[in-house]
């Protein structure tokens, strides 16, 4: 053992001994003056323990409620990453369908619509819904993403949505992709 370590241990022991001596001196002073603390009664102790129990019980109930809410929220949005990854595929289906309609091949169109509808129905069952945006709707910055402004073609479209460039989607009540829109300049 080094001299420094030995010295530090001795200092700690001396400090502990000094606090013990001070504590016994304080006890003797209280006893000599006649002002010793009164011991709490059984009823007071029982009341303190009841209060502790009630606080602990209330805290536990709050914990259970909070974890239940968090679990429900987790289940609602558990597939959010998967849904977000599938949104570009849905956009590609929509673009593909619009191009196939130009070719006018009814069998090809029917097959693509079947696959697209099946994908959309499956995602809808899991809680995904499209955010409806129509030209002329009011622009809301909390729901829509304005990607550009163009001169309004008419007075009634100033500050309103002119075109929707990309659809937006909600998963439950949470927006996972905001619709990208073009608005008319004021």
Secondary structure, DSSP 8 states (H G I E B T S, - for coil): --HHHHHHHHHHHHHHHHHHHHHHHHHHHHHHHT-------HHHHHHHHHHHHHHHHHHHHHHHHHHHHHHHHHHHTTTHHHHHHHHHHHHHHHHHHHHHHHHT-HHHHHHHHHHHHHHHHHHHHTTEEEE---TT-B--TTTEEEEEEEE-SSGGGBTBEEEEEE-EEEETTEEEE-EEEEEEE-
